Amino acid sequence: MIAPGGTPPGVQAIVVDNVRVSLAELPSGMLVIESKLIALPLSERERDTLVERTARLALGRLRYSRARLVADADASALWLQLVLPGMASDEHISQAVEDLVNEVERWRKAL
């Protein structure tokens, strides 16, 4: 996940259609492409409601999208994430970024 306030070393960040996307290569060579979907509320009740809502949406999207819903380490935000195999072509990476951006936009409208 991208830390608040910046992009860590080894992570590239781009903006596509007003959606910030980060790309990072894992030690295994796989490529993680992700975008922050929504910050989680501080209120436990509001947080639980949002998590339940996004979990239902995630289940409904499994059939249609490779993007997966994940939470960051400190549980302050939900992200959409794609993982590509190592040695993915530039065309494959570009398509995955486009797919993720479209999915983020779809999710944001639904939420």
MARVOKE-649665 format. One record per atom (N, C-alpha, C): x, y, z; atom name. Coordinates in nm, 4 decimals. Each point is the difference from the previous one (the first is absolute). Last residue first. Layout:
// MARVOKE-649665
{c1 X, c2 Y, c3 Z, atom CA}
...
END
This chain:
// MARVOKE-649665
{c1 -2.0526, c2 0.3050, c3 -0.4210, atom N}
{c1 0.0098, c2 0.0314, c3 0.1433, atom CA}
{c1 -0.0549, c2 0.1383, c3 0.0277, atom C}
{c1 0.0208, c2 -0.1678, c3 -0.4437, atom N}
{c1 -0.0864, c2 -0.0892, c3 0.0777, atom CA}
{c1 0.0000, c2 0.0327, c3 0.1488, atom C}
{c1 0.2873, c2 0.2311, c3 -0.3048, atom N}
{c1 -0.1398, c2 0.0342, c3 -0.0290, atom CA}
{c1 -0.0962, c2 -0.0816, c3 0.0851, atom C}
{c1 0.4557, c2 -0.1020, c3 0.0272, atom N}
{c1 -0.0269, c2 0.1307, c3 0.0623, atom CA}
{c1 -0.1415, c2 0.0466, c3 -0.0275, atom C}
{c1 0.1528, c2 -0.4003, c3 -0.2061, atom N}
{c1 -0.0172, c2 -0.0153, c3 0.1444, atom CA}
{c1 -0.0363, c2 0.1328, c3 0.0653, atom C}
{c1 0.1101, c2 0.0043, c3 -0.4580, atom N}
{c1 -0.1256, c2 -0.0730, c3 0.0202, atom CA}
{c1 -0.0309, c2 -0.0123, c3 0.1497, atom C}
{c1 0.4159, c2 0.1832, c3 -0.1230, atom N}
{c1 -0.1090, c2 0.0930, c3 -0.0322, atom CA}
{c1 -0.1359, c2 -0.0654, c3 0.0238, atom C}
{c1 0.3755, c2 -0.2723, c3 0.0465, atom N}
{c1 -0.0037, c2 0.0994, c3 0.1082, atom CA}
{c1 -0.1143, c2 0.0981, c3 -0.0243, atom C}
{c1 0.0857, c2 -0.3073, c3 -0.3419, atom N}
{c1 -0.0608, c2 -0.0656, c3 0.1158, atom CA}
{c1 -0.0105, c2 0.0967, c3 0.1190, atom C}
{c1 0.2232, c2 0.1424, c3 -0.3901, atom N}
{c1 -0.1435, c2 -0.0160, c3 -0.0269, atom CA}
{c1 -0.0715, c2 -0.0614, c3 0.1195, atom C}
{c1 0.4656, c2 0.0291, c3 0.0265, atom N}
{c1 -0.0591, c2 0.1339, c3 0.0037, atom CA}
{c1 -0.1506, c2 -0.0081, c3 -0.0241, atom C}
{c1 0.2440, c2 -0.3974, c3 -0.0495, atom N}
{c1 -0.0081, c2 0.0406, c3 0.1406, atom CA}
{c1 -0.0648, c2 0.1372, c3 0.0131, atom C}
{c1 0.0857, c2 -0.1634, c3 -0.4341, atom N}
{c1 -0.1044, c2 -0.0798, c3 0.0647, atom CA}
{c1 -0.0187, c2 0.0428, c3 0.1455, atom C}
{c1 0.3560, c2 0.1940, c3 -0.2390, atom N}
{c1 -0.1287, c2 0.0477, c3 -0.0513, atom CA}
{c1 -0.1166, c2 -0.0736, c3 0.0668, atom C}
{c1 0.4304, c2 -0.1534, c3 0.0954, atom N}
{c1 -0.0199, c2 0.1326, c3 0.0597, atom CA}
{c1 -0.1349, c2 0.0562, c3 -0.0435, atom C}
{c1 0.1301, c2 -0.4004, c3 -0.1994, atom N}
{c1 -0.0335, c2 -0.0221, c3 0.1411, atom CA}
{c1 -0.0236, c2 0.1325, c3 0.0719, atom C}
{c1 0.1515, c2 0.0099, c3 -0.4458, atom N}
{c1 -0.1389, c2 -0.0465, c3 0.0051, atom CA}
{c1 -0.0446, c2 -0.0209, c3 0.1443, atom C}
{c1 0.4518, c2 0.1103, c3 -0.0725, atom N}
{c1 -0.0858, c2 0.1126, c3 -0.0374, atom CA}
{c1 -0.1475, c2 -0.0378, c3 0.0079, atom C}
{c1 0.3160, c2 -0.3409, c3 0.0640, atom N}
{c1 0.0011, c2 0.0928, c3 0.1132, atom CA}
{c1 -0.0927, c2 0.1177, c3 -0.0277, atom C}
{c1 0.0672, c2 -0.3048, c3 -0.3482, atom N}
{c1 -0.0754, c2 -0.0651, c3 0.1068, atom CA}
{c1 -0.0106, c2 0.0930, c3 0.1222, atom C}
{c1 0.2719, c2 0.1379, c3 -0.3560, atom N}
{c1 -0.1399, c2 0.0020, c3 -0.0424, atom CA}
{c1 -0.0906, c2 -0.0590, c3 0.1094, atom C}
{c1 0.4672, c2 -0.0197, c3 0.0530, atom N}
{c1 -0.0469, c2 0.1374, c3 0.0174, atom CA}
{c1 -0.1480, c2 0.0109, c3 -0.0349, atom C}
{c1 0.1566, c2 -0.4806, c3 0.1600, atom N}
{c1 0.0340, c2 0.0928, c3 -0.1086, atom CA}
{c1 -0.0523, c2 0.1391, c3 0.0322, atom C}
{c1 0.1555, c2 -0.3668, c3 0.3731, atom N}
{c1 -0.1185, c2 0.0408, c3 -0.0757, atom CA}
{c1 0.0428, c2 0.1013, c3 -0.1059, atom C}
{c1 0.2713, c2 -0.2455, c3 0.3480, atom N}
{c1 0.0270, c2 0.0062, c3 -0.1436, atom CA}
{c1 -0.1256, c2 0.0303, c3 -0.0819, atom C}
{c1 -0.1142, c2 -0.1853, c3 0.4720, atom N}
{c1 0.1251, c2 0.0613, c3 -0.0422, atom CA}
{c1 0.0137, c2 -0.0054, c3 -0.1507, atom C}
{c1 -0.4966, c2 -0.0023, c3 0.1869, atom N}
{c1 0.1190, c2 -0.0852, c3 0.0051, atom CA}
{c1 0.1233, c2 0.0783, c3 -0.0433, atom C}
{c1 -0.4108, c2 0.2568, c3 0.2344, atom N}
{c1 0.0361, c2 -0.0587, c3 -0.1296, atom CA}
{c1 0.1227, c2 -0.0880, c3 0.0158, atom C}
{c1 -0.4255, c2 0.2271, c3 0.3120, atom N}
{c1 0.1359, c2 -0.0525, c3 0.0019, atom CA}
{c1 0.0239, c2 -0.0698, c3 -0.1332, atom C}
{c1 -0.3497, c2 0.4036, c3 0.2329, atom N}
{c1 0.0227, c2 -0.1059, c3 -0.0991, atom CA}
{c1 0.1439, c2 -0.0468, c3 0.0146, atom C}
{c1 -0.3894, c2 0.3002, c3 0.3166, atom N}
{c1 0.1340, c2 -0.0448, c3 -0.0336, atom CA}
{c1 -0.0053, c2 -0.1104, c3 -0.1057, atom C}
{c1 -0.2734, c2 0.4199, c3 0.3167, atom N}
{c1 -0.0177, c2 -0.1026, c3 -0.1021, atom CA}
{c1 0.1387, c2 -0.0327, c3 -0.0531, atom C}
{c1 -0.1486, c2 0.1988, c3 0.5094, atom N}
{c1 0.0667, c2 0.0153, c3 -0.1291, atom CA}
{c1 -0.0505, c2 -0.1063, c3 -0.0959, atom C}
{c1 -0.1136, c2 0.2708, c3 0.5113, atom N}
{c1 -0.0196, c2 -0.1152, c3 -0.0873, atom CA}
{c1 0.0579, c2 0.0329, c3 -0.1374, atom C}
{c1 0.1283, c2 0.1978, c3 0.5247, atom N}
{c1 -0.0582, c2 0.0187, c3 -0.1333, atom CA}
{c1 -0.0181, c2 -0.1342, c3 -0.0690, atom C}
{c1 0.1766, c2 0.0470, c3 0.4443, atom N}
{c1 -0.0515, c2 0.1368, c3 -0.0130, atom CA}
{c1 -0.0681, c2 0.0239, c3 -0.1341, atom C}
{c1 0.2581, c2 -0.3871, c3 0.2371, atom N}
{c1 -0.1466, c2 -0.0032, c3 -0.0144, atom CA}
{c1 -0.0601, c2 0.1406, c3 -0.0046, atom C}
{c1 0.4760, c2 -0.1464, c3 0.0002, atom N}
{c1 -0.0555, c2 0.0615, c3 0.1212, atom CA}
{c1 -0.1523, c2 0.0120, c3 -0.0050, atom C}
{c1 0.2451, c2 -0.2000, c3 -0.3654, atom N}
{c1 0.0492, c2 -0.0625, c3 0.1231, atom CA}
{c1 -0.0597, c2 0.0595, c3 0.1268, atom C}
{c1 -0.2947, c2 0.0279, c3 -0.4490, atom N}
{c1 0.1405, c2 0.0264, c3 0.0284, atom CA}
{c1 0.0356, c2 -0.0515, c3 0.1391, atom C}
{c1 -0.3750, c2 -0.2303, c3 -0.3174, atom N}
{c1 0.0148, c2 0.1080, c3 0.0979, atom CA}
{c1 0.1486, c2 0.0233, c3 0.0212, atom C}
{c1 -0.2969, c2 -0.2046, c3 -0.4472, atom N}
{c1 0.0945, c2 -0.0237, c3 0.1096, atom CA}
{c1 -0.0029, c2 0.1195, c3 0.0944, atom C}
{c1 -0.2574, c2 -0.2472, c3 -0.4671, atom N}
{c1 -0.0124, c2 0.0965, c3 0.1081, atom CA}
{c1 0.0966, c2 -0.0395, c3 0.1111, atom C}
{c1 0.0511, c2 -0.1126, c3 -0.5426, atom N}
{c1 -0.0417, c2 -0.0511, c3 0.1303, atom CA}
{c1 0.0011, c2 0.1123, c3 0.1026, atom C}
{c1 -0.0213, c2 -0.0971, c3 -0.5796, atom N}
{c1 0.0388, c2 0.0853, c3 0.1126, atom CA}
{c1 -0.0572, c2 -0.0561, c3 0.1297, atom C}
{c1 -0.0929, c2 -0.1718, c3 -0.4414, atom N}
{c1 0.1170, c2 -0.0607, c3 0.0651, atom CA}
{c1 0.0443, c2 0.0810, c3 0.1208, atom C}
{c1 -0.5171, c2 -0.0444, c3 -0.2212, atom N}
{c1 0.1224, c2 0.0785, c3 0.0112, atom CA}
{c1 0.1106, c2 -0.0796, c3 0.0678, atom C}
{c1 -0.4620, c2 -0.1572, c3 -0.0783, atom N}
{c1 0.0202, c2 0.0957, c3 -0.1092, atom CA}
{c1 0.1349, c2 0.0712, c3 0.0003, atom C}
{c1 -0.1797, c2 -0.3270, c3 0.3300, atom N}
{c1 -0.0196, c2 -0.0619, c3 -0.1311, atom CA}
{c1 0.0447, c2 0.0914, c3 -0.1141, atom C}
{c1 0.0039, c2 0.1532, c3 0.4575, atom N}
{c1 0.0977, c2 -0.1071, c3 -0.0220, atom CA}
{c1 -0.0073, c2 -0.0594, c3 -0.1401, atom C}
{c1 -0.2901, c2 0.3484, c3 0.2213, atom N}
{c1 0.0917, c2 0.0337, c3 -0.1088, atom CA}
{c1 0.0986, c2 -0.1120, c3 -0.0330, atom C}
{c1 -0.3263, c2 -0.0216, c3 0.3616, atom N}
{c1 -0.0723, c2 0.0154, c3 -0.1257, atom CA}
{c1 0.0904, c2 0.0264, c3 -0.1192, atom C}
{c1 0.1822, c2 -0.0195, c3 0.4372, atom N}
{c1 -0.0504, c2 -0.1325, c3 -0.0381, atom CA}
{c1 -0.0727, c2 0.0055, c3 -0.1338, atom C}
{c1 0.1426, c2 0.4065, c3 0.1840, atom N}
{c1 0.1152, c2 -0.0805, c3 -0.0434, atom CA}
{c1 -0.0446, c2 -0.1389, c3 -0.0441, atom C}
{c1 -0.3192, c2 0.2873, c3 0.1938, atom N}
{c1 0.0344, c2 0.0439, c3 -0.1348, atom CA}
{c1 0.1157, c2 -0.0839, c3 -0.0554, atom C}
{c1 -0.1196, c2 -0.0712, c3 0.4452, atom N}
{c1 -0.1069, c2 -0.0482, c3 -0.0892, atom CA}
{c1 0.0301, c2 0.0373, c3 -0.1448, atom C}
{c1 0.2912, c2 0.1666, c3 0.3233, atom N}
{c1 0.0169, c2 -0.1460, c3 -0.0111, atom CA}
{c1 -0.1073, c2 -0.0590, c3 -0.0915, atom C}
{c1 -0.0220, c2 0.4579, c3 0.1117, atom N}
{c1 0.1031, c2 -0.0266, c3 -0.1003, atom CA}
{c1 0.0242, c2 -0.1496, c3 -0.0162, atom C}
{c1 -0.3089, c2 0.1341, c3 0.3308, atom N}
{c1 -0.0477, c2 0.0431, c3 -0.1324, atom CA}
{c1 0.1024, c2 -0.0320, c3 -0.1089, atom C}
{c1 0.1180, c2 -0.0748, c3 0.4515, atom N}
{c1 -0.1025, c2 -0.0956, c3 -0.0432, atom CA}
{c1 -0.0490, c2 0.0326, c3 -0.1409, atom C}
{c1 0.2980, c2 0.3026, c3 0.1957, atom N}
{c1 0.0687, c2 -0.1254, c3 -0.0310, atom CA}
{c1 -0.1010, c2 -0.1050, c3 -0.0466, atom C}
{c1 -0.1694, c2 0.4139, c3 0.1510, atom N}
{c1 0.0701, c2 0.0143, c3 -0.1278, atom CA}
{c1 0.0695, c2 -0.1300, c3 -0.0401, atom C}
{c1 -0.2107, c2 0.0140, c3 0.4216, atom N}
{c1 -0.1005, c2 0.0120, c3 -0.1059, atom CA}
{c1 0.0669, c2 0.0078, c3 -0.1365, atom C}
{c1 0.2768, c2 0.0057, c3 0.3810, atom N}
{c1 -0.0602, c2 -0.1322, c3 -0.0205, atom CA}
{c1 -0.1014, c2 0.0017, c3 -0.1134, atom C}
{c1 0.1882, c2 0.4136, c3 0.1287, atom N}
{c1 0.1009, c2 -0.0860, c3 -0.0629, atom CA}
{c1 -0.0596, c2 -0.1373, c3 -0.0312, atom C}
{c1 -0.2588, c2 0.3031, c3 0.2466, atom N}
{c1 0.0075, c2 0.0405, c3 -0.1408, atom CA}
{c1 0.0985, c2 -0.0878, c3 -0.0775, atom C}
{c1 -0.0258, c2 -0.0725, c3 0.4640, atom N}
{c1 -0.1281, c2 -0.0340, c3 -0.0627, atom CA}
{c1 0.0014, c2 0.0338, c3 -0.1493, atom C}
{c1 0.3719, c2 0.1240, c3 0.2665, atom N}
{c1 -0.0072, c2 -0.1450, c3 -0.0186, atom CA}
{c1 -0.1281, c2 -0.0417, c3 -0.0714, atom C}
{c1 0.2519, c2 0.4762, c3 -0.0646, atom N}
{c1 -0.1078, c2 -0.0587, c3 0.0790, atom CA}
{c1 -0.0103, c2 -0.1495, c3 -0.0298, atom C}
{c1 0.2936, c2 0.2674, c3 -0.2526, atom N}
{c1 0.0534, c2 -0.0265, c3 0.1335, atom CA}
{c1 -0.1031, c2 -0.0668, c3 0.0893, atom C}
{c1 0.0114, c2 -0.0605, c3 -0.5488, atom N}
{c1 -0.0403, c2 0.0939, c3 0.1047, atom CA}
{c1 0.0621, c2 -0.0388, c3 0.1348, atom C}
{c1 0.2350, c2 -0.1094, c3 -0.4790, atom N}
{c1 -0.0965, c2 -0.0576, c3 0.0936, atom CA}
{c1 -0.0334, c2 0.1013, c3 0.1096, atom C}
{c1 0.1491, c2 0.0900, c3 -0.5306, atom N}
{c1 0.0482, c2 -0.0011, c3 0.1383, atom CA}
{c1 -0.1085, c2 -0.0585, c3 0.0889, atom C}
{c1 0.0594, c2 -0.1252, c3 -0.5297, atom N}
{c1 -0.0706, c2 0.0840, c3 0.0950, atom CA}
{c1 0.0662, c2 -0.0113, c3 0.1376, atom C}
{c1 0.1994, c2 -0.1638, c3 -0.4238, atom N}
{c1 -0.1413, c2 0.0107, c3 -0.0317, atom CA}
{c1 -0.0698, c2 0.1002, c3 0.0917, atom C}
{c1 0.5240, c2 -0.0799, c3 -0.1992, atom N}
{c1 -0.0793, c2 0.0199, c3 0.1209, atom CA}
{c1 -0.1443, c2 0.0260, c3 -0.0404, atom C}
{c1 0.3442, c2 -0.2959, c3 -0.2938, atom N}
{c1 -0.0511, c2 0.1356, c3 0.0149, atom CA}
{c1 -0.0855, c2 0.0059, c3 0.1262, atom C}
{c1 0.4010, c2 -0.3363, c3 -0.2952, atom N}
{c1 -0.1054, c2 0.0261, c3 0.0975, atom CA}
{c1 -0.0398, c2 0.1462, c3 0.0027, atom C}
{c1 0.3264, c2 -0.4416, c3 -0.2053, atom N}
{c1 -0.0603, c2 0.1238, c3 -0.0490, atom CA}
{c1 -0.1182, c2 0.0267, c3 0.0916, atom C}
{c1 0.4697, c2 -0.3306, c3 -0.0158, atom N}
{c1 -0.1219, c2 0.0381, c3 0.0702, atom CA}
{c1 -0.0441, c2 0.1350, c3 -0.0543, atom C}
{c1 0.3284, c2 -0.4292, c3 -0.1851, atom N}
{c1 -0.0282, c2 0.1427, c3 0.0010, atom CA}
{c1 -0.1342, c2 0.0253, c3 0.0690, atom C}
{c1 0.4179, c2 -0.4041, c3 0.0209, atom N}
{c1 -0.1389, c2 0.0331, c3 -0.0334, atom CA}
{c1 -0.0200, c2 0.1512, c3 0.0156, atom C}
{c1 0.4073, c2 -0.2242, c3 0.1204, atom N}
{c1 -0.0082, c2 0.0428, c3 -0.1391, atom CA}
{c1 -0.1414, c2 0.0344, c3 -0.0434, atom C}
{c1 0.1762, c2 -0.1242, c3 0.4465, atom N}
{c1 -0.0224, c2 -0.1181, c3 -0.0845, atom CA}
{c1 -0.0016, c2 0.0342, c3 -0.1485, atom C}
{c1 0.0303, c2 0.3388, c3 0.3419, atom N}
{c1 0.1262, c2 -0.0751, c3 -0.0107, atom CA}
{c1 -0.0123, c2 -0.1240, c3 -0.0890, atom C}
{c1 -0.3360, c2 0.3906, c3 -0.1154, atom N}
{c1 0.0269, c2 -0.0781, c3 0.1199, atom CA}
{c1 0.1340, c2 -0.0718, c3 -0.0153, atom C}
{c1 -0.1838, c2 0.4731, c3 -0.2308, atom N}
{c1 0.0445, c2 -0.1362, c3 -0.0257, atom CA}
{c1 0.0331, c2 -0.0677, c3 0.1322, atom C}
{c1 -0.3600, c2 0.4142, c3 -0.1285, atom N}
{c1 0.1190, c2 -0.0410, c3 0.0744, atom CA}
{c1 0.0346, c2 -0.1444, c3 -0.0337, atom C}
{c1 -0.3436, c2 0.4622, c3 -0.1107, atom N}
{c1 0.0526, c2 -0.1240, c3 -0.0559, atom CA}
{c1 0.1282, c2 -0.0319, c3 0.0755, atom C}
{c1 -0.4809, c2 0.3334, c3 0.0529, atom N}
{c1 0.1405, c2 -0.0300, c3 0.0281, atom CA}
{c1 0.0353, c2 -0.1361, c3 -0.0590, atom C}
{c1 -0.3867, c2 0.4245, c3 -0.0777, atom N}
{c1 0.0323, c2 -0.1421, c3 -0.0065, atom CA}
{c1 0.1477, c2 -0.0167, c3 0.0334, atom C}
{c1 -0.4419, c2 0.3783, c3 0.0121, atom N}
{c1 0.1425, c2 -0.0221, c3 0.0273, atom CA}
{c1 0.0245, c2 -0.1495, c3 0.0101, atom C}
{c1 -0.3834, c2 0.2986, c3 -0.2690, atom N}
{c1 0.0184, c2 -0.1128, c3 0.0907, atom CA}
{c1 0.1501, c2 -0.0222, c3 0.0164, atom C}
{c1 -0.2110, c2 0.3196, c3 -0.3100, atom N}
{c1 -0.0153, c2 0.0437, c3 0.1399, atom CA}
{c1 0.0047, c2 -0.1147, c3 0.1012, atom C}
{c1 0.0947, c2 -0.0805, c3 -0.4663, atom N}
{c1 -0.1401, c2 0.0405, c3 0.0171, atom CA}
{c1 -0.0323, c2 0.0351, c3 0.1455, atom C}
{c1 0.4468, c2 -0.1758, c3 0.0097, atom N}
{c1 -0.0740, c2 -0.0272, c3 -0.1234, atom CA}
{c1 -0.1458, c2 0.0347, c3 0.0275, atom C}
{c1 0.5327, c2 0.0481, c3 0.2232, atom N}
{c1 -0.1404, c2 0.0395, c3 0.0108, atom CA}
{c1 -0.0638, c2 -0.0184, c3 -0.1361, atom C}
{c1 0.4480, c2 -0.2301, c3 0.2861, atom N}
{c1 -0.0508, c2 0.0725, c3 -0.1156, atom CA}
{c1 -0.1448, c2 0.0393, c3 0.0294, atom C}
{c1 0.4885, c2 -0.2089, c3 0.2521, atom N}
{c1 -0.1386, c2 0.0454, c3 0.0112, atom CA}
{c1 -0.0358, c2 0.0797, c3 -0.1245, atom C}
{c1 0.3812, c2 -0.3954, c3 0.1928, atom N}
{c1 -0.0326, c2 0.1050, c3 -0.0962, atom CA}
{c1 -0.1459, c2 0.0362, c3 0.0169, atom C}
{c1 0.3998, c2 -0.2308, c3 0.3299, atom N}
{c1 -0.1399, c2 0.0029, c3 -0.0413, atom CA}
{c1 -0.0181, c2 0.1151, c3 -0.0978, atom C}
{c1 0.4133, c2 -0.0920, c3 0.2292, atom N}
{c1 -0.0333, c2 -0.1199, c3 -0.0753, atom CA}
{c1 -0.1437, c2 -0.0078, c3 -0.0472, atom C}
{c1 0.0999, c2 0.3058, c3 0.4220, atom N}
{c1 0.0970, c2 -0.0402, c3 -0.1015, atom CA}
{c1 -0.0431, c2 -0.1296, c3 -0.0681, atom C}
{c1 -0.4002, c2 0.2872, c3 0.1975, atom N}
{c1 0.1225, c2 -0.0612, c3 0.0508, atom CA}
{c1 0.0961, c2 -0.0364, c3 -0.1126, atom C}
{c1 -0.3638, c2 0.4053, c3 0.0252, atom N}
{c1 0.0180, c2 -0.1271, c3 -0.0684, atom CA}
{c1 0.1307, c2 -0.0605, c3 0.0497, atom C}
{c1 -0.3517, c2 0.3622, c3 0.2655, atom N}
{c1 0.1044, c2 -0.0190, c3 -0.0985, atom CA}
{c1 0.0018, c2 -0.1380, c3 -0.0603, atom C}
{c1 -0.3075, c2 0.1905, c3 0.3474, atom N}
{c1 0.0990, c2 0.1055, c3 -0.0169, atom CA}
{c1 0.1083, c2 -0.0282, c3 -0.1011, atom C}
{c1 -0.2495, c2 -0.4082, c3 0.2354, atom N}
{c1 -0.0520, c2 0.1362, c3 -0.0125, atom CA}
{c1 0.1148, c2 0.0987, c3 -0.0174, atom C}
{c1 0.0801, c2 -0.4924, c3 -0.1754, atom N}
{c1 -0.0097, c2 0.0687, c3 0.1285, atom CA}
{c1 -0.0558, c2 0.1395, c3 -0.0204, atom C}
{c1 -0.0949, c2 -0.4400, c3 -0.3048, atom N}
{c1 0.0719, c2 0.1265, c3 0.0002, atom CA}
{c1 -0.0214, c2 0.0677, c3 0.1339, atom C}
{c1 -0.0062, c2 -0.5408, c3 -0.0777, atom N}
{c1 -0.0834, c2 0.1171, c3 0.0000, atom CA}
{c1 0.0885, c2 0.1242, c3 0.0000, atom C}
END
